[in-house]
Amino acid sequence: MSPRRFGILLFPGAEELDFVGPWEMLRMWSLYAGGPPECLLVAQQDAPVECAKGMRVLPQCDFATCPPLDALLVPGGQGTRTEVDNPVLVDFVRRQAAQAQVVMSVCTGSLVLHAAGLLQGRRATTHWGMLPRLRTLPGVQVVEERFVQDGPVWSSAGVSAGIDMMLAYIAQVAGADTAGQVQFASEYYPDGIRYGEQPRDPRAPAYVRAG
């Protein structure tokens, strides 16, 4: 069932493309293919949020005024290092997840999901640079994939991987033709080219080395 109210969490130091990429796919879905009528940017306070690379974003609601969400996406970025110890934010994620159809993370947003108790007994992934950190956390099975779904919880690798995850989610809940319309409207057709020698880096996740 397609969600009617999709929320994207914001916090200081959130990586911009982690949420802007999925947001773009969501809004394309809404505008051209019958996607969620509401896509809300949510932050702890109703004030501009300065993100990892300096973009300042104005949320549409704060935790106190945010309605129940059908779906929630948690981005990553340097800010997650602090937010995993923010009981107000972690509790917000936990409470929203309790009644949501789906919860998603991009990059190190998976660490926030773990802090909220949402990765216990589940497969998950994160940015390649934080795979070792995720492996130290109890109860989660870490996989080196661009994105992974385990029940109502989706997680993706870093930054741009959230776009791929969102398209896969759209295809699952609304069908391949709908996802194709979103992909066509956004002209998002990755060609698989890999530059330089980074795929040979021993830190590269399995899906990069396999290419």
C-alpha positions in Angstrom: 0.0 0.0 0.0 1.4 3.4 -1.0 2.0 5.8 1.9 0.0 9.0 2.0 2.2 10.9 4.4 6.0 10.5 4.0 8.4 12.2 6.4 12.1 12.9 6.0 14.1 13.6 9.1 16.4 16.6 9.3 19.1 17.4 11.8 22.3 19.5 11.9 25.0 17.9 9.8 22.7 15.8 7.7 24.2 14.9 4.4 22.4 16.9 1.7 22.0 14.3 -1.0 21.0 11.6 1.5 17.6 13.3 1.8 17.4 15.6 -1.3 17.9 12.6 -3.7 15.1 10.5 -2.2 13.0 13.7 -1.8 13.3 14.3 -5.5 12.1 10.8 -6.3 9.2 11.1 -3.9 8.1 14.4 -5.3 8.4 13.2 -8.9 6.2 10.3 -7.8 3.7 12.6 -6.2 3.6 15.0 -9.1 3.5 12.6 -12.0 2.5 9.2 -10.9 0.1 9.4 -7.9 2.6 9.2 -5.1 2.2 10.4 -1.5 0.2 13.7 -1.4 2.3 14.8 1.7 6.1 14.8 1.9 7.2 16.5 5.1 10.6 17.7 6.2 10.7 17.2 9.9 13.2 18.5 12.5 13.4 18.7 16.3 12.8 22.4 16.2 11.0 24.7 13.8 14.1 26.5 12.6 16.5 26.3 9.7 18.8 23.3 9.8 22.4 23.6 8.6 23.4 20.5 6.8 26.8 18.8 6.3 28.0 20.9 3.3 26.4 24.2 4.4 22.9 24.0 2.9 20.3 25.5 5.2 16.9 23.9 5.0 13.6 25.0 6.6 11.6 22.1 8.0 7.9 22.0 7.5 7.1 20.8 11.0 8.9 20.0 14.3 8.6 16.9 16.4 5.8 18.4 18.5 3.6 19.2 15.5 4.5 16.3 13.2 1.5 14.1 12.5 1.7 10.3 12.4 3.7 9.3 9.4 3.1 6.3 7.0 6.8 6.3 6.1 10.0 7.9 7.6 13.4 8.3 6.0 16.5 9.0 8.2 19.5 10.4 6.3 23.1 10.1 7.4 26.0 12.5 7.6 28.4 13.7 10.3 25.4 14.8 12.4 24.5 11.2 13.1 27.5 10.9 15.4 25.7 13.3 17.8 22.1 12.4 17.1 22.5 8.7 18.1 22.9 10.1 21.6 20.0 12.5 21.3 17.1 10.9 23.3 14.5 13.3 21.9 15.4 12.5 18.2 15.8 8.7 18.8 12.5 8.6 20.7 10.8 10.4 17.8 12.1 7.9 15.3 11.0 5.0 17.6 7.5 6.4 18.1 6.9 7.1 14.4 8.3 3.8 13.4 5.8 2.0 15.7 2.9 2.9 13.5 4.6 3.5 10.1 4.4 1.1 7.1 8.1 1.6 6.4 11.2 3.1 7.8 14.3 3.9 5.7 17.8 5.0 6.3 20.5 6.4 4.0 24.2 6.2 4.8 24.8 6.5 8.6 21.1 7.0 9.2 21.3 3.3 9.9 23.1 4.1 13.2 20.1 6.1 14.2 17.7 3.3 13.4 19.9 1.0 15.5 19.8 3.4 18.4 16.0 3.3 18.1 16.0 -0.5 18.3 14.8 -0.9 14.7 17.7 -3.1 13.4 17.5 -5.9 16.0 17.6 -9.2 14.0 17.6 -7.4 10.7 19.9 -7.1 7.7 21.2 -3.5 7.1 23.9 -1.5 5.4 25.5 1.9 5.5 28.3 4.0 3.9 31.3 1.9 3.2 33.4 4.0 5.6 31.1 3.1 8.5 30.6 -0.6 7.8 33.1 -1.5 10.5 31.2 0.6 13.0 27.9 -0.9 12.1 29.4 -4.4 12.6 30.3 -3.5 16.2 26.6 -2.9 17.0 24.6 -5.8 18.5 21.7 -7.5 16.8 22.3 -6.4 13.2 23.5 -8.4 10.2 25.6 -6.1 8.1 25.6 -6.6 4.3 27.6 -4.9 1.6 24.9 -4.0 -0.8 23.8 -0.7 -2.4 20.5 -1.1 -0.5 18.7 -3.8 1.4 15.1 -4.4 2.6 14.3 -6.5 5.7 10.6 -6.4 6.3 9.4 -2.8 6.9 13.0 -1.5 7.2 15.1 -0.4 4.2 18.6 0.9 4.4 21.1 2.0 1.8 24.7 2.7 1.4 26.0 6.3 1.3 24.8 9.5 -0.3 23.6 8.7 -3.8 22.5 5.2 -2.9 19.3 6.6 -1.4 18.0 7.4 -4.9 18.3 3.8 -5.9 16.6 2.6 -2.8 13.7 5.0 -3.2 13.2 3.9 -6.8 13.2 0.3 -5.7 10.7 1.1 -3.0 8.4 2.9 -5.5 8.6 -0.1 -7.8 7.6 -2.4 -4.9 4.6 -0.5 -3.7 3.4 1.1 -6.9 4.7 -1.1 -9.6 7.5 -1.0 -12.1 5.7 1.2 -14.5 5.3 3.9 -11.9 8.9 3.6 -10.9 9.7 3.9 -14.6 7.8 7.1 -14.9 9.7 8.6 -12.0 13.0 7.4 -13.4 12.1 8.8 -16.8 11.0 12.2 -15.4 14.3 12.5 -13.4 16.5 11.1 -16.2 18.2 8.9 -13.6 19.9 6.1 -15.5 23.3 5.2 -13.9 25.6 3.8 -16.5 27.8 1.7 -14.2 31.0 3.4 -15.1 33.7 3.3 -12.4 36.5 5.7 -12.5 40.0 5.4 -11.1 41.3 2.6 -8.9 38.9 2.9 -6.0 37.1 -0.3 -6.8 40.3 -2.1 -5.9 40.5 -0.4 -2.5 40.2 -3.1 0.2 37.7 -0.9 2.0 35.3 -0.8 -1.0 32.1 -2.6 -0.4 31.3 -5.8 -2.2 28.9 -4.3 -4.7 31.6 -1.8 -5.9 34.3 -4.5 -6.2 31.9 -6.7 -8.1 31.5 -4.1 -10.8 
